[in-house]
Amino acid sequence: MDESNKKAQAGKLGFVGLVALTVSAMVGSGVFDLPKNMSQVAGVNGQLLAWITTGIGIWFIAETFVILSDVKPDLTAGLYKYGEQGFGAFTGFFTAWGYFVCECAANAAYAVLTMSTLDYFFPGLFTGGNNWPSVIGATILTWGLTALVLRGVEVSSTVQKYATAIMLAVVVVFVVTVAAHFNLHTFTTNANATQAIASRGDKPMGSIWHQLMSTMMVTLWLFGGVEGAVVMSGKARDVKQVPKATITGFIMCMVMYTLVGMLSLGVYSYGHLAKLTSPSTAYILTNLWHSTIGRDVITVALLFAVFASWISWIQMLAELPQHAAAEDGSFPKAFAKVSKNNVPSFSVIVATLVIQVIIVIAHFDLNAYQMLLTVVGTMTVPPYLISEMYLMKISRKKGEFAEGSKHSPKKALIIAGLAFAYTLVMAIAAGPRYIAIAFIVYALGIPIYIVARKQHNKVTFTKKELVFAIIIVLVAIYGVYALIAG
C-alpha cells in the first residue's frame, strides 16, 4: 500500500469507529432521563410491552438498512441515495434536506441540554438551557465542536470513541446500582398503572394500548441514529463492516435502554420516577448512594454522551448534501466542496449556521428541549419510510439481488413491509399535527432544490415530482395553520 492510500485509510472509520458512531448517535442524552420520560406515560407492564414492541419494530428498521447496505454497497450516504435511486432526484433531495434539518435540530437540542446540565455547576446562570447566557455558551460549544469535526474524521472519531466509552461505563455503574437495590414488590405493585396510589405517587395511565402508543415518541427519539453507520458508509474502511456495526450498535442500545428503564421501576414506582427532576438517573443514583457524588457522576457522563452524539450528528449531516451536490445535482454546487482533511467543509459550516439559528429560536420557547425532540422525532419518519419503500421496490425486481446473496428478495420484502408498518405507527403516534408542522421545513427546502437544478443544468421537476412538491406545500400550509392555531 503506497503512502497516499495509507493516509486515505487512516482517515476512515474502522468497525469500532462505526459502532461508536452508531451508539453515540442513538444514545445522546436520552438514556440519562429515560426512567422519567417513560414513567410519565406508562407503568411497568406498559413499558415492558413498549420495549418488546420497540425492539421488534426498530430491529425491522435496522435490518432494512442492513439489507440495503449489503445489496447496494455502492450507494454510500445511504438514505439520500435510496430516495434518489428509487424515486428520482427530488425525492432524494426531500430525504437529504429533511434529514439535514432534522440533525441540525438534534444538535440544537444537545446544545440546550448541555447548557441546562451545566447549570448544576453554575446555579442560576444557565437556567432552562435557553436563556441568553446559555445561547452564548451553546454558540461557543457548537463552533468549537465544528472546528473539531473540520480537522477530519480520524480526529473527531477518536474523541467520540473515548466519550462513548466513558458514557457506557457510567451506564454500567448505574445498572449495577439499581439492580442491587431492585425490589420485586415495588416492581409488581400496580403494574398495569390503572390505580391511583398516593403513597407511590401513582395515577391511572389509561389502557395498556394508550400507554404503548404514548411511549412511541420517546422511543423514536432514543433510536434515532440507528442508520448512522449507513449514512457514514462512504467513510468506512470496509463497507462490509457497516451492516455488522449497525446491528451491534442497535443491540447494545436496546439492552442498555431496557435495563436502565425496567430496573429503575424496581427501585421507585412509576409515579415517583415521573416526578423526578431531569436527568432522573442522577437523582436515582444520588438517593441510592446517599451522596451528591451520584449526581456529579451522571452529570459528567451526560456531558460526555452529548458531546459524542453531537460529533456523530455533525459528521452525518455533512454527508448527505455533500453527496447530493457532488454526484446528482440535488443540492447547490457549493455543498460538494471538500477540505484538505476530506471533510465536506461547506456542508458543515452551513449546518452549524442552521444550528445557530435554531439555538436562538429556542431561546423564545419555554420548553425548548422538548420542542426540539418533537421536531427531530417527526422529521425522521419520512426518510425512514422512503428507505423502506426503496427496499420493497427492489425486492420485487429481478436482478437487484446478486447471485448467492445472503438476503433473499422475499425475506427483504417482508422485513421492509414490517418496518414500513412500524414507522407508520410511529407517525400516527406523533400525530398528524406534528407531521404537518415538519412539512413546513420540507417546503422551505424546495427553493434550494430549484436553484441546485438550475446550477447543474438539469430538469427541475418531472410531472410526478411536481405533484409531490405541490402536496408538500399544501401539507406545509396546513402545518402553518396548525402551528398558529396551537
N, C-alpha and C positions, 0 to 999 in steps of 0.2 A: 504494500500500500504506500503510495507516494505521500509527500508532506501535505499537499493540499487536501487529499482525501482524508488523511488522519485528522486534519483540522476541522473538516466538514463533519466527520463522525463525532468528534469531541463536542461539537455544538448541538448535538441531537440528544433526544431522550431515550434512555435505556428502559428496561422493564420496571425497575424500582421507581424511576422518574415518572413514568406513565401512571403507575399505581398511585404514587404520591399526589400527582396532579388530579387524578380522578377522585381520590378520597378527599383531598382538601377542597376541591370544587363542590363536592356534596356537603361536607360537614360544616364548614364555615362556623357560624355561631350557633347553629340550630341545636346541636347536641346539648349545649350547656343550659338551655332553657326548656328542653324537651319535657321534663316532668310537669312543669306548669302549663305549657301550651297544650299538651294532650289532655290534662286533667280539667282544663277549662271547658272541654266539650264532650268528654266521655269518662265513664267509670272503668273498673277493672275489665269486665267482660267486653265492653265496647272497644277498649284499647287493644285487648288481646286479639279480637276479631279484626281490628284495623291493621295490626301488624301482619297477621296471616294474609289478609286481602292485599295489603300493600306489597308484601314480599312476593306474592304470586304476580300481581299486576306489574310492578316495576321490573321483575325478572323478565317478563314478556317484552317490556320496552328495551331493557338492556340486551336481551337476546336478539331483538330486531337489529340493533346496532352491531352486535357481534356478527350476525349473518351477513349484513351488508358490507362490513369491513372485510369479511372473508371472501365473499363473492365478488365484490368490487373494490379490491385493494388499491386500484389506481385512482379512485375518487377520494383523494385526500381533501381535508377540510369538511368531510362528512356531510352534515345537514344541508349546506348550501348546494353541493353537487348533487345530492339526491333529489332536491327540488328541481334543479336546473335540468338534469338529465331526464328526469321522469315527466316533467310537466312544463318545461320551457323556461326561458330566461327570466321572465317576470316572476314566476313562482320561485325561482332560485333567489332572486332579489328579495322577494317577500320574506322568505325564510331567513336569509342573511341579515336583512335590515331589522327584522323583529328580534332576532337573536342578539344582534349587536346592541340594540337599545335595552333589551332585557338584561344583558350582562352589565351594561352601564348602571342600570338601576340597582342591580345586585351589589355592585361596588359602592354605590352611594349609600346603600343600606348598611354595608360594613363600616363605612365612614361614620355614620350616625351612631351605630352601636359602639364603635371604638371610643368615640368621644364620651358617650354615656357611661362606658365602663371606666374610663379614666377619671370620671367624676368621683369615683370611690377614693382615689388617691388625692384628689384636689376638690374636696366637698364644696358644692355650690358654684364652682367655676364652669363646669360643663353640663349643667342641669338639662336633662332631656336629650342631650346629644345633638341638639339642633339650634341652640342659642348662638349669638354672634361669636363668642369665643370658640365654640365648637366648630362653627363654619370655618373660622381661620385655622384652627388646629387640623380639621379634616382636609383643608386645602393643602396644607404643608405635607401631611402624610400622603395624600393622593399623588402629588407631584414627585415626592420622594420615592414612592414605590414605582412610579412610571419611569423615573431615572434608572432604577434598578433593573427593570424589565428591558429597557433600551440597551443595557450592557450585554444582552444576549441571553439565550435560553439556558446555557450552561450555568451562568452565574445565578440567575433567578431560580433555576431548578434546584441548585444546591441549597440555597436559603430555604426554599419551600420544603425540601426533604427534612431538614433539621426541625423546622417549625412544626411540620406534621408529626414527626416522631415525638416531640415534646407534648403535643396535644394528645396523642394516643396514649402516652404514658400516664398522663393525668386522668384520662378517662378510665384506664385500668385501675388506678388507685381509687377512683370514685366507685366503680363497680364492686371492687373487693370490699370497700367500706359498707356500702348498703347491703351487700349480700351477708355480711357478718351481723348486721342488725335486722335482718329480714324476719318478720313476724307473720306467720300464716293466718292468724286470726284477723290481723289488720288487713291483710290482703283479701280475704274471702268475705268479710263483712260488707253487706250492701253492694255486692259485686256487680249487680245489674244497674246500679245507680238509679233506682226507682223510688228510694225513700229519702225523706228529709231527716237527718240525724244531727241535731245541733252540736252535740259534743264532738262530732267528727268534722263539722263544717260542711257536711254533705247536703246537696239539694237534688231533687229529681232532675234527670238529664234527658228525659224523653225515652222513646223506644230505642232498642239496640240499633235499628236501621238508621234512625235520626243521628245517633251518636257516631255511627260509622261514617255517614256522609259528612258530618261536621269535622271529622279528622282529615278529610281529603286535602284541604288546602295546607294543613300543617305538614303532611307527609309529602305533598308535591314540592314544597319548598325544601324539605330535607333531602330529597333525592334529585333535585335539580342539579345537573352537572354530571350525571351518570354517563353522559355521552362525551365527557371531557377528553378521553384518550382518542376517540374517533375524530373529534374536531382537530386535535393536535397531531393526527397521524402523519401529516406531512413533515413533522419534526422528529418522528420516531426513527431510531437507528435501524429497527427491523419492524416493518409494517405487520408482520405475522404475530408480533407480541401485543398488538392493540386489542384483539379480542380477549386474550387472557388477562390483560390489565383491566379491561372493563368489568369482567366477571369477578375478578379478585377484589377490585375496589367496591363493587356492589355488595358482595358477601361480607366484607369487613364492616361496611357501614350498616348493613342490615342487622348483623349480630350486635354491633355497638349500640345502635338505637334501641333495639328491643330490650337489651339488658338494662340500659340506663332508665328507660321508661317503666318497664314492668317491675324491676326490683325496687324502685322508689315507692311503688304502691304497697310494698310490704313493710315500709317504714312509716309512711304517712298516708292518711286517707286522701282520696282524690280531692275532697273538699279543702283540706289543708294545703295540699300542693297547689291548687288553683289560686290560692290567695298569697302565695309567696312572692317576694319581690324578685325581679329579674336581675341576674341569671339565677334561677331557682336551685340549680345544683350547688351553687356557692353557699346558700343558706342551709341546705341539707347537710353539707359537709361541715359547716361551722357548728351546727347543732349537734351532730353526731360526734365530732371531735371535742366539743366543748371549748373551742378556741377559734379566734378570728383568723388563725392560720389557714383554715379551710377556705375562707373567703378569699384570702390572698392567693392561694394556690389556684383556685378556679379562675380568678380574675386574670392572673398572668397567663394561664393556659388558654383562656378565651381570646386574649390578645394575640397569642401565637397562632391560634386556629384561624382567626380573622385575617391576619397577615398572610398566612399560607393560602387561604382561599382567595384573597384579594389578588395575589400574584397569579394564581391559576386563571382567574377570570380576565385579568388584563391580557395575559398571554393568549387566551382563547378568543377574546373578542377582536383581536387584531387579525386573526387568521382568515375568517370568512370573507370580509370585504376585500382583503388583500388578494385572495384567490379570485374573487368575483371580478375585480378590476383588471387583474393581470391576464386572466385566461378568457373571460367571456364578455367583458364589456358591460356588466350589470351595475358596476359602481364607477364613479369618475376615475380617470386615469391616475390621479394623484395617489389613490389608495394602493396602487401597485408598487409604490416606492419602497425599497428595502435598504436598510442601513448597512454599513460595513460589517456589523455584527449579525447580519442576516435576520434582522427584526423588521417587520412592517412598520417602520417608524411613523409614517403619516397616519396610518390607522390608529396607532397607539396614542398619538397626540390628539387626534380628533376625538377618540374615545374618552380621553382624560378631560377634554373640554366639555363634553356632554355630561360626564360625571360631575364636573364642577357646577354646571348649570343646575343639575338635579339636586345637588347638595344645598345650593342657595334656595331653590324652590322648597325643599324640605324644611327650611327654617320657618316657613309660614304655615306648616301643618303641625298641629299639636301631637298627633300620633304618627310622626314621620316614619319611624321604623316599620310599623305595621302597614302603613300605606304602601311603602316600597316593597314589602314582602308580597302584598296582594298583586301589585303590578308585575313583579317578577314571576309569580306563580301562574297568573293568567296568560302571560305572554310566551311561556314555554309550551303551551298547549298546541297552537298551530304548527310550529316547526316539528314537533313530535308526530302530529297527525300526518303531515306531508311525507316524512321519512317512512312511516308505516304504510302509507298508500303506495309509495315507490316500491317497497318490498313486495307488496301484494301484486303490483303491476308486473314486475319482472318474474315473479313466481308463476305467472300464468303464460309467460312467453317461452318458446323453445329456444335453446341455445344460450340462455343467460347464465345458467349454472354449468360450470366446466365439468367435463367427464371426471368421475372419481371424487367429486366434491363431497365433503363430509356432511353437507346440508342438502337435503332433497327439496325440490320445489314445493312439494305437498306440505312438508313439515314447515317450511318457511312461510307458506300462505296461511297456515293455521296460526302460527305464532304471531305473524303480523296482524291477522284479523283480531286475535285476542288482545294484542297490545293496543290496537285501534279502539276496540270497545272499552278498554280500561281508561284510555286517555279521554274518550268522550264522557265517561262517568265523572272524571276529574273536572272536565269543563262544566258539566251540569252542576257539580258541587261548588265550583267557583261562582256560578250564577251568570245568566245572560247579561246582566248589567255590567259586570266587571269585564267580560269578554268584549262587549261593545265599546267600553272605555279604552281597552287595549288597542282596538282597531283605529282609534284616533292616531296613535303612534304609527301604525302601519300606513295610514293615509298620508301622514306628513312625509313619508319616505318617497311617495310617488314622484314629486318634482325632481328629487335626486336621481331617480331611475331614468327619467326623461332626459335630463342633462347628460347622464352617462351614455345613453344610447346614441345621442347626437354626437358626442365626442368620438365615439367608436364607429360612427357612420353605419349604424345598424337600425333595422326597423324597430320602432318604439314598441308597438303592440300588435299582436295578431288579433283577429276578431275575438277569439276566446279570451285572450288576455285582457282585452279592452272591457269585456263583460265582467271579468274578475275584478278589474280595477274599479269599475263603477259600483260593484257590490261592496267593495271595501269602503269606498267613500260614503255610500248610503248607510252602512253599519256604523261608520265613524260619526256621521251626523246624528244618528240615534244615540251614540255614545256621548256626544256633546250635550244632548238634551238630558240624558240620564245623569250626567255629571252635575249639570246646573240644577236639575230637579232634586238631586240629593237622594 
